[in-house]
Amino acid sequence: MPGPRAIADGIALDLAAVMPANAYAREVPALTDALEAQRRMAGRTAILLARPA
């Protein structure tokens, strides 16, 4: 179910909006030669840099 998820008391994060909001996270999965580890790290980086909703 898309939408914000509570990650702490009073803090929510919309995981579906995280990837499109981060340029690095959009570019890496689009690369044909990107390794699986690079794709995962791009997702993690986007989550860590996201601002709470």
C-alpha positions in Angstrom: 0.0 0.0 0.0 1.7 3.2 -1.1 1.9 6.3 1.0 3.8 7.5 4.0 4.9 5.0 6.6 5.6 5.8 10.2 9.3 5.2 11.0 9.3 6.9 14.4 6.9 8.6 16.7 5.6 11.5 14.7 7.8 10.9 11.7 6.7 9.4 8.4 8.5 8.5 5.2 6.9 7.9 1.8 9.1 5.2 0.3 7.5 5.4 -3.1 8.5 9.0 -3.4 12.1 8.5 -2.2 13.6 7.0 -5.4 12.2 9.6 -7.9 13.3 12.5 -5.5 17.0 11.5 -5.6 18.9 11.9 -8.9 21.5 9.3 -8.0 18.8 6.7 -7.2 17.1 7.4 -10.5 20.3 7.1 -12.6 21.9 4.0 -11.2 19.0 1.5 -11.8 18.7 2.9 -15.4 22.3 1.8 -16.2 22.4 -1.4 -18.0 25.8 -2.4 -16.5 25.0 -1.5 -12.9 25.6 -4.3 -10.5 22.8 -5.5 -8.1 24.8 -4.2 -5.2 25.0 -0.7 -6.8 21.2 -0.7 -7.3 20.6 -1.6 -3.7 23.0 1.0 -2.4 21.3 3.6 -4.5 18.0 2.8 -2.9 19.5 2.8 0.6 21.2 6.2 -0.1 17.9 7.7 -1.3 16.2 6.4 1.9 18.9 7.9 4.1 18.8 11.2 2.4 15.0 11.5 2.4 13.3 14.1 4.4 10.5 13.0 6.7 6.9 13.8 5.5 
